[in-house]
């Protein structure tokens, strides 16, 4: 009886641990407010925008960055330009700020050679605040031709056609 309970409890702890480590895929949508997830942009001048993408703290920063670049490409084409350059970029992987009151523990004991026991415990931290994963960039948009070999320059049509629509 004890062995089957231990196996069941061990499996449950492992399943919780694996689920906690999974990163959700960011959702491509327009942000509806300053604390909402999704993309937002602000025009700085005729060919310059600030583009931002925010998502859940658990989201992969590289995935959030890809969606920010996709939005920059959409903006570039919708404003009559062909390519854009990222001139300033800021990114942060989100995470929880909180209080961790414990962890995972397992114990085994033998008493007098005739009886034994197994125990375990699991505690969960208390999140106080969760900071989102975000990428913000200032982009400058231009008409063709695009300079070759520039690391921070992106052809808007190529970027959009190389990726399936994120929505």
Protein Blocks (a to p, Z undefined) as FASTA:
>chain_A
ZZmmmmmmmmmmmmmmmmmmpccdddddddfbfkbgcdddddfblmbccddddddfklcf
klmmmmmmmmmmmmmmmnopabdcdfbdcddddddddddfbdcddddddehhlaccdddd
ddddddfbdcddddddddddddddddehiakbccfklmmmmpccfZZ
